[in-house]
């Protein structure tokens, strides 16, 4: 019959230390194994969003302006045809709302794609369609330099999502920041 280990402070300390080291090692292994697939998925999501919000293009060039990632899109002749800006607002009801906005060379919004949101399902989560063509608060086809693209409650032209004015304000705030970054890119 095996002898039972004597319970002591040293034995408990050693047991917990071994458990903690094994757990830390397993966590590190999971991080290493999943890091590349997660990064590749994020890149693919960003590339799909750029394609969805810009006119047809042949290649892109990425730069950072005012803390926002901007993707300059060029046609086959090397002419700039549009700019996609990854913008965000931390003032959403659920926290950060991250959106990719696409602008043509006249500053008109070609499209947008929600990249990250924690908004309430059924309310603020409607932002993915609410501001699109055919949506009640459509911003696509408008130029932020010529239109006041804030919610109507704040004196602007955009219909807020019913029951989700905070999300709508965050969306419009992120749009304003994206347009500022777009202006810097095209004026370079």
N, C-alpha and C positions, 0 to 999 in steps of 0.2 A: 504494500500500500504506500502511495506517495505521501511524503511528508508535506503538511500544509505550511505555506510561507507565513512567517510571523508578521503580524500587522504592526508596522512601525511607521513613524514619520518618514524615514528614509525610503522605505519600500513604496509608500504612497507617492512621494515626490518623484522617484524614478519611474513608476508606472505612468503617472500623468505626463512626465517629460517625454517618454517614448510615444505615448498616444499623440501628444501635441506635435512632435517631430514628424510622425507618420502622416497625420492629417495635413500638416503644412506642405509636406512633399507631394501628397496627392493633389492638393489645391494648385500647387505650382505646375504639376503635370497637366492638369485640366486646362489651366490658363495657356500653356504653351501649345497644347493640341488644338484649342479652339480659337486662338488669336488670329491666325491667318484666314480661316474660313469667315470669321466675323468681319475682318477687314475687307476681304474680297466681296462679301455681300453688301457692305456699305458703299464700296466703289461702284458696284453694279447698280445699286439704288440711285446713287448720284448721277451716273451716266444716263440711266433711264429718265430721270427727272430733267436733265439738260435736254435730251431729245424731245421730251414732251412739251417743253416750254419755249422752244426756239424755232424759228423757221429752219428749213433744211440747211445743213452745213456739212463741210468736209472734215474740218479739224477744229480743235479748241486749244486755247492757251489759258492757263489758270494763274491768277494773281490774287493777292490779298489787298483789299482797300477798306480802310476804316474798321478793320477787324472782321470783315466779311469776305468769304471766298467768292471771287468773280470769275466767270468762265467766258472768255471772249470766243465767239464762234466765227469762223472764216469759211468762205465758199472756196471752190476749186481754184479760183483766180487769186486767192489770198486776200480778198476784200472782207472787211469786218461786216457781218450781216446781223449780229445781235449779241446781247450780253445776258447771261444767266447769273443771277446773284442769289447766294444762299444767305438768307436773312433770318432773324429771329426776334422774338419778343419774350421777355420773362414775365410779362404782365397778363398772360392768359389765365383763365379761371383755374386751370389745372397745372399751371406753371409755364414752362417753356413751350412756345409754339415756333417751330422751325419750318420755313417755307422757302422753296426755290421759285423765284420770279424770273420770267423771261421778258426782255425788252428788245424791240427792233431798233433800227438806227434812228427812228424819229422819236423814240422814247415811249412808244405805245406798248402796253402790256400785251404780249403774245399769249401768255399762259402762266399758270403757276401750278406747283405740286407741293403738297404737304409732306415734309420729310420726317417730322417728329411732332407728336402731340400727345397730351395727357388730358385732353378736354373730355367733358362728360359725354358718353355715348348718347346719341339721340338729340343732343343739344349742340354744344360747342364742336362736337366731332363732325357736324354738318359742314364745317368750313371747307372740307375737301370738294364739295359740290356747290355750295351756296354762292360763291363768288365767281364761278365758272360761267361760260356762255350758257344762257338759258336759265341761270340761277337768279333768284330774286335780288341778290346784291351784286350782280355781275360787274367785275372790274376789267375783264378781258376786253381789249379793244379801246381802252381809255388810256389817256396820257396823264400821269400824275403831275406833270408840269403845267397842264392846261385845265385840269379838273381838281376839285377839292375832294380827294379820296379819303374822307373820314366818315364816320357814321353820322346819319342824319340828326341824331340826338345832340351831336357836337357841332352841328351846322354844316355838315358835309353832304355828299351826294350818294353815299352808300347805305343801302338798307341793311340794318343789322340782322343777324340771325335771331329769330323769335326766341325770346327767353335766354339769349346768350350775348348780351351786349358787350360783356367783358372780353369774350373771345373775339368778337368782331373788332373791337378797339385794338386788341393785340395784333390781329391780322393787318389792319390798316396801319398800325405803327411800324410793323415789320416791313410793310410795303413802302412806307415813306423812307425808311433807312435803306432799303434796297435801291430805291430810285436815286438817292443821294450818292450811293456807291457807283451806280450805273453812270451818273453824270461825270464823276471823277474819271472813270475808265474811258469814256468817249472823248473827254476833253484832253486826254494825254497826247 
